[in-house]
Amino acid sequence: MSLFEGINLNGKRGEDESYQDYKNRQKTNTILLKIFRTQGSPTCWQIFPDGFKASLKETENKINDATI
């Protein structure tokens, strides 16, 4: 298993991806890569035991719950 499993790190915009979604994905990828480079793999596994995608999904759910 990888910390980046399920995350699209491709620099190209997907056919079904809007330009805004593409830019948001690029910003997110930059932040995740920066965290990984500065903290290292062992620390990232401690902070994000289920990987980055699970943490992003959990944060998205919390945001959606807060706006309801």
Secondary structure, 3 states (H helix, E strand, C coil): CCCCCCCCCCCCCCCCCCHHHHHHHHHHHHHHHHHHHHHCHHHHHHHCCCCHHHHHHHHHHHHHHHHC
